[in-house]
Amino acid sequence: MTDKRDKFVRLAENRVNKALKDIQLIGNLCNRHAYEYTDDDVRKVFRALQEALDSSKKRFTESGSQSRGEFKL
C-alpha cells in the first residue's frame, strides 16, 4: 500500500472506532433512572448526529465545506 493509503486506513479505523464508542455512550443516556430528558431532547440529539454524518458523507462525494459546529440542547 502507499503511504497515503496506509495513513487513511490507520486514521479511518481509529476515528470510526472512537465515534462508534462515543455513540454507544450516547445510548447509555437512555437510562431514565439516572437522567431526565424529553422526547424533544432525544430528537435534537439524533438530528445533530444525523446532520454531522450527512455532512461528512457529502464531503466524500462533493467538495463540500467543513462544518465544525458544536452540539447544544
PyMOL CGO cylinders between C-alpha atoms (Angstrom):
from pymol import cmd
from pymol.cgo import CYLINDER

trace = [
    CYLINDER, 0.00, 0.00, 0.00, 1.04, 3.57, -0.47, 0.3, 1, 1, 1, 1, 1, 1,
    CYLINDER, 1.04, 3.57, -0.47, 1.89, 5.88, 2.40, 0.3, 1, 1, 1, 1, 1, 1,
    CYLINDER, 1.89, 5.88, 2.40, -1.28, 7.89, 1.79, 0.3, 1, 1, 1, 1, 1, 1,
    CYLINDER, -1.28, 7.89, 1.79, -3.40, 4.73, 1.80, 0.3, 1, 1, 1, 1, 1, 1,
    CYLINDER, -3.40, 4.73, 1.80, -1.74, 3.45, 4.98, 0.3, 1, 1, 1, 1, 1, 1,
    CYLINDER, -1.74, 3.45, 4.98, -2.35, 6.80, 6.68, 0.3, 1, 1, 1, 1, 1, 1,
    CYLINDER, -2.35, 6.80, 6.68, -6.01, 6.84, 5.56, 0.3, 1, 1, 1, 1, 1, 1,
    CYLINDER, -6.01, 6.84, 5.56, -6.63, 3.29, 6.81, 0.3, 1, 1, 1, 1, 1, 1,
    CYLINDER, -6.63, 3.29, 6.81, -4.94, 3.96, 10.15, 0.3, 1, 1, 1, 1, 1, 1,
    CYLINDER, -4.94, 3.96, 10.15, -6.76, 7.23, 10.78, 0.3, 1, 1, 1, 1, 1, 1,
    CYLINDER, -6.76, 7.23, 10.78, -10.13, 5.97, 9.50, 0.3, 1, 1, 1, 1, 1, 1,
    CYLINDER, -10.13, 5.97, 9.50, -10.02, 2.90, 11.73, 0.3, 1, 1, 1, 1, 1, 1,
    CYLINDER, -10.02, 2.90, 11.73, -9.06, 4.93, 14.80, 0.3, 1, 1, 1, 1, 1, 1,
    CYLINDER, -9.06, 4.93, 14.80, -11.60, 7.70, 14.20, 0.3, 1, 1, 1, 1, 1, 1,
    CYLINDER, -11.60, 7.70, 14.20, -14.51, 5.41, 13.29, 0.3, 1, 1, 1, 1, 1, 1,
    CYLINDER, -14.51, 5.41, 13.29, -13.86, 3.16, 16.28, 0.3, 1, 1, 1, 1, 1, 1,
    CYLINDER, -13.86, 3.16, 16.28, -13.78, 6.24, 18.57, 0.3, 1, 1, 1, 1, 1, 1,
    CYLINDER, -13.78, 6.24, 18.57, -17.02, 7.55, 17.03, 0.3, 1, 1, 1, 1, 1, 1,
    CYLINDER, -17.02, 7.55, 17.03, -18.72, 4.16, 17.47, 0.3, 1, 1, 1, 1, 1, 1,
    CYLINDER, -18.72, 4.16, 17.47, -17.66, 4.04, 21.12, 0.3, 1, 1, 1, 1, 1, 1,
    CYLINDER, -17.66, 4.04, 21.12, -18.95, 7.58, 21.68, 0.3, 1, 1, 1, 1, 1, 1,
    CYLINDER, -18.95, 7.58, 21.68, -22.27, 6.71, 20.00, 0.3, 1, 1, 1, 1, 1, 1,
    CYLINDER, -22.27, 6.71, 20.00, -22.61, 3.74, 22.33, 0.3, 1, 1, 1, 1, 1, 1,
    CYLINDER, -22.61, 3.74, 22.33, -22.00, 6.09, 25.27, 0.3, 1, 1, 1, 1, 1, 1,
    CYLINDER, -22.00, 6.09, 25.27, -24.77, 8.37, 23.99, 0.3, 1, 1, 1, 1, 1, 1,
    CYLINDER, -24.77, 8.37, 23.99, -27.03, 5.32, 24.02, 0.3, 1, 1, 1, 1, 1, 1,
    CYLINDER, -27.03, 5.32, 24.02, -26.27, 4.90, 27.72, 0.3, 1, 1, 1, 1, 1, 1,
    CYLINDER, -26.27, 4.90, 27.72, -28.10, 8.19, 28.34, 0.3, 1, 1, 1, 1, 1, 1,
    CYLINDER, -28.10, 8.19, 28.34, -31.42, 6.37, 27.81, 0.3, 1, 1, 1, 1, 1, 1,
    CYLINDER, -31.42, 6.37, 27.81, -31.49, 5.30, 31.48, 0.3, 1, 1, 1, 1, 1, 1,
    CYLINDER, -31.49, 5.30, 31.48, -34.43, 7.31, 32.86, 0.3, 1, 1, 1, 1, 1, 1,
    CYLINDER, -34.43, 7.31, 32.86, -33.49, 6.33, 36.42, 0.3, 1, 1, 1, 1, 1, 1,
    CYLINDER, -33.49, 6.33, 36.42, -30.20, 8.23, 36.07, 0.3, 1, 1, 1, 1, 1, 1,
    CYLINDER, -30.20, 8.23, 36.07, -31.18, 11.01, 33.64, 0.3, 1, 1, 1, 1, 1, 1,
    CYLINDER, -31.18, 11.01, 33.64, -34.11, 13.27, 32.89, 0.3, 1, 1, 1, 1, 1, 1,
    CYLINDER, -34.11, 13.27, 32.89, -34.82, 14.22, 29.28, 0.3, 1, 1, 1, 1, 1, 1,
    CYLINDER, -34.82, 14.22, 29.28, -37.68, 14.95, 26.92, 0.3, 1, 1, 1, 1, 1, 1,
    CYLINDER, -37.68, 14.95, 26.92, -38.61, 13.43, 23.59, 0.3, 1, 1, 1, 1, 1, 1,
    CYLINDER, -38.61, 13.43, 23.59, -37.60, 16.76, 22.06, 0.3, 1, 1, 1, 1, 1, 1,
    CYLINDER, -37.60, 16.76, 22.06, -34.12, 16.40, 23.59, 0.3, 1, 1, 1, 1, 1, 1,
    CYLINDER, -34.12, 16.40, 23.59, -33.79, 12.95, 22.03, 0.3, 1, 1, 1, 1, 1, 1,
    CYLINDER, -33.79, 12.95, 22.03, -34.87, 14.25, 18.61, 0.3, 1, 1, 1, 1, 1, 1,
    CYLINDER, -34.87, 14.25, 18.61, -32.31, 17.08, 18.85, 0.3, 1, 1, 1, 1, 1, 1,
    CYLINDER, -32.31, 17.08, 18.85, -29.51, 14.67, 19.74, 0.3, 1, 1, 1, 1, 1, 1,
    CYLINDER, -29.51, 14.67, 19.74, -30.22, 12.34, 16.85, 0.3, 1, 1, 1, 1, 1, 1,
    CYLINDER, -30.22, 12.34, 16.85, -30.87, 15.19, 14.42, 0.3, 1, 1, 1, 1, 1, 1,
    CYLINDER, -30.87, 15.19, 14.42, -27.45, 16.67, 15.26, 0.3, 1, 1, 1, 1, 1, 1,
    CYLINDER, -27.45, 16.67, 15.26, -25.76, 13.28, 14.84, 0.3, 1, 1, 1, 1, 1, 1,
    CYLINDER, -25.76, 13.28, 14.84, -27.52, 12.64, 11.52, 0.3, 1, 1, 1, 1, 1, 1,
    CYLINDER, -27.52, 12.64, 11.52, -26.63, 16.10, 10.20, 0.3, 1, 1, 1, 1, 1, 1,
    CYLINDER, -26.63, 16.10, 10.20, -22.96, 15.61, 11.11, 0.3, 1, 1, 1, 1, 1, 1,
    CYLINDER, -22.96, 15.61, 11.11, -22.95, 12.19, 9.45, 0.3, 1, 1, 1, 1, 1, 1,
    CYLINDER, -22.95, 12.19, 9.45, -24.66, 13.53, 6.32, 0.3, 1, 1, 1, 1, 1, 1,
    CYLINDER, -24.66, 13.53, 6.32, -22.18, 16.41, 6.15, 0.3, 1, 1, 1, 1, 1, 1,
    CYLINDER, -22.18, 16.41, 6.15, -19.18, 14.09, 6.44, 0.3, 1, 1, 1, 1, 1, 1,
    CYLINDER, -19.18, 14.09, 6.44, -20.60, 11.74, 3.82, 0.3, 1, 1, 1, 1, 1, 1,
    CYLINDER, -20.60, 11.74, 3.82, -21.23, 14.67, 1.46, 0.3, 1, 1, 1, 1, 1, 1,
    CYLINDER, -21.23, 14.67, 1.46, -17.59, 15.73, 1.75, 0.3, 1, 1, 1, 1, 1, 1,
    CYLINDER, -17.59, 15.73, 1.75, -16.54, 12.36, 0.28, 0.3, 1, 1, 1, 1, 1, 1,
    CYLINDER, -16.54, 12.36, 0.28, -18.78, 12.80, -2.77, 0.3, 1, 1, 1, 1, 1, 1,
    CYLINDER, -18.78, 12.80, -2.77, -18.56, 16.57, -3.28, 0.3, 1, 1, 1, 1, 1, 1,
    CYLINDER, -18.56, 16.57, -3.28, -16.20, 19.35, -2.46, 0.3, 1, 1, 1, 1, 1, 1,
    CYLINDER, -16.20, 19.35, -2.46, -18.45, 20.36, 0.45, 0.3, 1, 1, 1, 1, 1, 1,
    CYLINDER, -18.45, 20.36, 0.45, -17.25, 22.75, 3.09, 0.3, 1, 1, 1, 1, 1, 1,
    CYLINDER, -17.25, 22.75, 3.09, -16.24, 21.55, 6.50, 0.3, 1, 1, 1, 1, 1, 1,
    CYLINDER, -16.24, 21.55, 6.50, -18.69, 22.18, 9.33, 0.3, 1, 1, 1, 1, 1, 1,
    CYLINDER, -18.69, 22.18, 9.33, -17.34, 22.41, 12.88, 0.3, 1, 1, 1, 1, 1, 1,
    CYLINDER, -17.34, 22.41, 12.88, -20.50, 23.29, 14.79, 0.3, 1, 1, 1, 1, 1, 1,
    CYLINDER, -20.50, 23.29, 14.79, -20.90, 22.19, 18.35, 0.3, 1, 1, 1, 1, 1, 1,
    CYLINDER, -20.90, 22.19, 18.35, -23.99, 20.44, 19.64, 0.3, 1, 1, 1, 1, 1, 1,
    CYLINDER, -23.99, 20.44, 19.64, -26.11, 22.20, 22.26, 0.3, 1, 1, 1, 1, 1, 1,
    CYLINDER, -26.11, 22.20, 22.26, -29.54, 21.25, 23.57, 0.3, 1, 1, 1, 1, 1, 1,
]
cmd.load_cgo(trace, "trace")
